Amino acid sequence: MTQLALVIDLNVCVGCHACVTSCKQWNTSGSAGPLGDEDPYGADPHGSFFNRVQTFEVGEFPNTQTVHFPKSCLHCEDPPCVTVCPTGASYKRAEDGIVLVDYDKCIGCKYCSWACPYGAREFDEQRKVMTKCTLCVDRVHDASLPQAQRKPACVLACPTSARLFGDIHDPDSSVSVAIRERAGYQLMPEWGTRPANHYLPRRKTSMTVHPEDLQRVDNPLKVDGKLPEMPPLEHGREDFAT
């Protein structure tokens, strides 16, 4: 069985929120319907988002890191949201493994939100229904689009290619290779939901900073408005520390 999913590379995600805004734009204008915002310019703005980026710091000073952690519906292979839904509004497609919500059946009881251990469900205050990431199902199966464009909006918008998309059940797909070769992992596997989306862990990158690179100097552009010639630098040190 095909299982479409996202694989997110935490090593290159810069927290730019391009995935968030592109997701909002596409799904608001697509088959998912309008994703309402409540008081967007007020003191406490909130609304419906299929994708969010959580940013936090880890470690202790001075060895700290900033981590950007995108999170949306993980399209679990054993989704508890489907099991608890009293009307059958939440369902998992057999042909591609995508978990969706039938708005015509949803009564907004929020059972699926309580059952989801990842907090991936969103309640639309305007339509009174539960919403969630659809993996842009209306894009990935649109035969009128070029093959390269049949990907979720967040994948196409990511400037650092931190998001991969494909069939994790296909051992030769790009996502399966990334998971296998780069120790991809599932979020909270102890819940037994078998999340389809995976994350690629952050990797340490070694860098040597030379003492002279830490010296503060005046901006050369301030000298009489002229552009003085830059002093010669060693190979590989033109614009960054090596």
Secondary structure, DSSP 8 states (H G I E B T S, - for coil): ---EEEEEETTT-----HHHHHHHHHHHHSTT----EESTTSSS-EE--SEEEEEEEEEETTEEEEEEEEEE----SS-HHHHH-SSS-EEE-TTT--EEE-TTT-----HHHHH-TT---EEETTTTEEE---TTHHHHT-TTS-GGG-S-HHHHH-TT--EEEEETTSTTSHHHHHHHHTT-B-SSGGGS---S-EEE----------GGGG-----GGGSTT---------TT-SSS--
